[in-house]
Amino acid sequence: KAISTFDSDVNGDLNLIDGDIVKVTSVVNDDWLEGSFGEESGIFPRSHCIALKLTSSSDPFGVALYNHEAHLHDELSFEAGDQVFFTSRVNPEWYNGNCRGQSGMFPISYVSIVRDLPVTPPRPAAPAKVPEAENN
C-alpha cells in the first residue's frame, strides 16, 4: 500500500498516490520494487509503500482504501488497510461484507478489490405468453 505520493516523469516508473494498493511483482534492489496498479506498471521506491498481510483464502475480498464509518445500523465500519470480505452485491455501488467480526453494507468505491464476487448472469426473461386462438 502506498503511504506517500511518488510522482515521476521518468519512463518506466510507476507513479503512486497515497492509499494506492500496489501489486508487487519483483524486487529490483534494496531500495526499489517493481509492480502494478490498475493498468499501469513500473518501478517505484520501496520507501513509499508498506506491506499488507493478505489472506490466502479464496473468498472474495478487498483492501480498504479509506476509513468508512457506519451511519446506519446495517452498514459496515472499517479503517484504511483493513481486509473486507465480500458476501453479496447490494447494487453496483454497494456490497455486503465482513470485517473485524462485524458485517454490513459499504460503498465498494472505498475498497480496492483483490478477488471479486463471481458475476451472476442475469435471469432470463420469462417467455411471453402466446394468446390462445379463439374458436369461431
C-alpha positions in Angstrom: 0.0 0.0 0.0 1.4 3.4 -1.0 1.9 5.6 2.1 3.0 8.7 0.2 2.8 10.0 -3.3 5.6 9.2 -5.8 5.4 11.4 -8.9 8.0 10.8 -11.6 8.4 11.8 -15.2 10.9 9.0 -15.8 9.8 6.4 -18.3 9.3 3.0 -16.6 8.5 4.5 -13.1 5.1 3.8 -11.6 3.5 6.9 -10.1 1.8 6.3 -6.8 -0.8 8.2 -4.8 -1.1 7.7 -1.0 -3.5 4.8 -0.5 -2.9 3.0 -3.8 -2.9 -0.8 -3.4 0.1 -1.9 -5.5 0.7 -5.5 -6.5 4.5 -6.1 -6.2 5.8 -8.3 -9.0 9.5 -8.3 -8.2 12.3 -6.8 -6.1 14.7 -4.6 -8.1 17.1 -4.0 -5.3 17.1 -2.9 -1.6 15.5 0.4 -2.5 13.3 -0.2 -5.5 10.3 -2.5 -6.2 8.5 -3.4 -9.5 4.7 -3.7 -9.5 1.4 -2.7 -10.9 -1.6 -0.6 -10.0 -4.6 -0.9 -12.3 -3.4 -0.9 -15.9 -0.1 0.8 -15.1 3.1 -1.0 -14.2 6.7 0.1 -13.4 9.3 0.6 -10.7 8.9 2.7 -7.5 10.8 3.4 -4.3 10.2 0.8 -1.6 10.1 3.7 0.9 6.8 4.9 -0.5 5.0 1.6 0.4 4.2 -0.7 3.3 3.4 -4.4 3.0 -0.1 -5.6 3.7 -0.7 -9.0 5.0 -3.3 -10.5 2.7 -5.3 -13.6 3.3 -4.6 -16.9 1.5 -8.4 -17.6 1.4 -10.1 -18.0 -1.9 -13.0 -15.9 -0.6 -13.8 -12.7 -2.4 -12.2 -9.8 -0.6 -10.6 -6.4 -0.9 -8.4 -3.9 1.0 -10.0 -0.8 2.4 -8.6 2.4 0.7 -10.3 4.8 3.1 -11.9 4.7 6.6 -15.6 4.1 6.4 -17.8 4.9 9.4 -21.2 3.2 9.5 -24.0 5.8 9.7 -26.9 3.3 9.7 -27.3 0.1 11.7 -26.9 -2.1 8.6 -23.6 -0.5 7.4 -20.1 -1.8 8.0 -17.3 0.3 9.6 -13.6 -0.3 8.7 -10.3 1.5 8.5 -7.9 2.0 5.6 -5.8 -1.1 5.2 -8.4 -3.5 6.6 -9.3 -6.6 4.7 -13.0 -6.6 3.8 -14.6 -9.9 2.8 -17.5 -9.7 0.3 -20.7 -11.7 0.7 -23.0 -10.1 -1.9 -23.7 -7.1 -4.1 -26.4 -4.8 -3.0 -26.2 -2.8 -6.2 -23.2 -1.7 -8.4 -22.1 0.9 -5.8 -22.7 -1.1 -2.5 -21.6 -4.5 -1.3 -22.4 -6.6 1.8 -19.4 -7.9 3.7 -17.5 -8.7 6.9 -14.6 -7.0 8.6 -13.2 -7.4 12.2 -16.1 -9.7 13.2 -18.8 -7.3 12.0 -21.0 -7.4 9.0 -22.9 -4.9 6.9 -23.0 -3.0 3.7 -20.5 -0.5 2.5 -19.6 1.6 -0.6 -17.3 -0.6 -2.9 -15.6 2.6 -4.0 -13.9 2.6 -0.6 -12.3 -0.8 -1.2 -9.6 -2.0 -3.7 -11.0 -5.3 -5.0 -8.4 -8.1 -4.8 -10.7 -11.0 -5.5 -14.3 -10.0 -6.6 -17.5 -11.9 -6.2 -18.4 -14.1 -9.2 -20.5 -12.4 -11.8 -24.1 -13.6 -11.6 -25.6 -13.9 -15.1 -28.9 -12.0 -15.5 -32.0 -14.1 -15.1 -33.6 -14.9 -18.5 -36.9 -13.1 -19.1 -40.0 -15.3 -18.7 -41.3 -16.5 -22.0 -44.1 -14.4 -23.4 -47.5 -16.0 -23.3 -49.0 -16.6 -26.6 -52.7 -15.9 -26.6 -54.8 -18.9 -27.4 -56.6 -18.8 -30.7 -60.3 -18.1 -30.5 -62.6 -20.7 -31.8 -65.2 -19.2 -34.1 
